[in-house]
Amino acid sequence: MSKILIRGAKILGGEPQDVLIDGETIAAVSTGIEAGDATVVEAEGQILLPGLVDLHTHLREPGREDSETVLTGTKAAAVGGFTAVHAMANTFPVADTAGVVEQVWRLGKESGYCDVQPIGAVTVGLEGKKLAELGAMHDSAAGVKVFSDDGKCVDDAVIMRRALEYVKAFDGVVAQHAQEPRLTEGAQMNEGVVSAELGLGGWPAVAEESIIARDVLLAAHVGSRVHICHLSTEGSVEIVRWAKSKGWNVTAEVTPHHLLLTDELVRSYNPVYKVNPPLRTEADVMALREALADGTIDCVATDHAPHPHEDKDCEWAAAAMGMVGLETALSVVQQTMVETGMIDWAGVADRMSFRPAAIGRLDGHGRPVSAGEPANLTLVDPAYRGVVDPAGFASRSRNTPYEGRELPGRVTHTFLRGRATVVDGKLA
């Protein structure tokens, strides 16, 4: 592999420096590095971050290749600056055996655009009745460490306890989709003023908060690790903050769309805004931003949920829940967190690379930008402003809530172990 010299980039937003990549590794970080035979990337004014890591991606393969494949999903990830994604288990068949998680892992290897770490299902078929082959998935070539029935809640307290006990043996983590199913039957959007005015079935905040409260208590009782997926309410923030104050092993993520969008958008009846958990209130949005800034929420995760056109281009009640997010995540975080002064670029590296890699126990990612480290890197132009046009997405699906919206920042280059996967904003 050839040498690459990134010249004049602001590492984590600091003073400009040069970074020399030799093969798969960062060879030197300094000023005035001579290029020699290296390919030079002029990066004046740009921010250099460790490759982003997503804890929550739906790649849909196997079974729903009409909406996304591992190849198209990892291309979208690379364009968004990600060098590793965790692939959720709600595929067809469900990733509840060693065979299926190994299939997804190998498809990721073949794609070459970013590393794919499969997440195993907690229960067989996501049915919540019987534990899946957690040990076999962990011992497989895929080395699964995170388990989730995402899309469904592990609502049986005994099953959840058993899962937490099981994964404790190998330092695994159960990632919970917190949604009490009995409280959300027929729910279409956040329960509140807007749902009342529109006459749509309400999704109460307590449906999320009650499961989180139960699960942090279970994790403390077992002495195991629980991770809260797509936390979305002010009350959920307070429960996680309380659990952390007790020293319990609880982590949480927030999606970009819950940092920016509110349930007021549902007044349009545009199903692009239909998502699980639903868009919440302005007060919830501000609480989530503050919690991400102070570290109560550990990381940003996209919950990239691609759907084919026909599953979204229909009446609200019949539409699928979910939004694509890999290609816009960093821009939304720049707008909501960096440009508001709530975190700096070092904070972005922490919330979108260091911490998600640590939670997922993902080797080789979320590492410092320093000599001797793997060359998994993302170069961002923060001055860029552009209108989101889903026609240009690398993802197979187009269900973005940001179409026509101006967002800041653009990933210009992504490097996976020293190999450019994105150059000048386009797939290499």
Sequence and secondary structure as in RCSB ss.txt:
>XXXX:A:sequence
MSKILIRGAKILGGEPQDVLIDGETIAAVSTGIEAGDATVVEAEGQILLPGLVDLHTHLREPGREDSETVLTGTK
AAAVGGFTAVHAMANTFPVADTAGVVEQVWRLGKESGYCDVQPIGAVTVGLEGKKLAELGAMHDSAAGVKVFSDD
GKCVDDAVIMRRALEYVKAFDGVVAQHAQEPRLTEGAQMNEGVVSAELGLGGWPAVAEESIIARDVLLAAHVGSR
VHICHLSTEGSVEIVRWAKSKGWNVTAEVTPHHLLLTDELVRSYNPVYKVNPPLRTEADVMALREALADGTIDCV
ATDHAPHPHEDKDCEWAAAAMGMVGLETALSVVQQTMVETGMIDWAGVADRMSFRPAAIGRLDGHGRPVSAGEPA
NLTLVDPAYRGVVDPAGFASRSRNTPYEGRELPGRVTHTFLRGRATVVDGKLA
>XXXX:A:secstr
  EEEEEEEEETTSSEEEEEEETTEEEEEESS   TT EEEE TT EEEE EEEEEE   TTT TTT  HHHHHH
HHHHTTEEEEEE S SSS S SHHHHHHHHHHHHHH SSEEEE B SBGGG SSSB  HHHHHHSTT   EE  T
TS    HHHHHHHHHHHHTTT EEEE    GGGSTT  EESSHHHHHHT  EE HHHHHHHHHHHHHHHHHHT  
EEE S   HHHHHHHHHHHHTT  EEEEE HHHHH  GGGGGG  GGG  SS    HHHHHHHHHHHHHTSS EE
   B    HHHHSS GGGS   B  TTTHHHHHIIIIITTTSS HHHHHIIIIIHHHHHTT TTSS  SSTTSB 
 EEEEEEEEEEE  GGG SSS    TTTT EEEEEEEEEEETTEEEEETTEE 
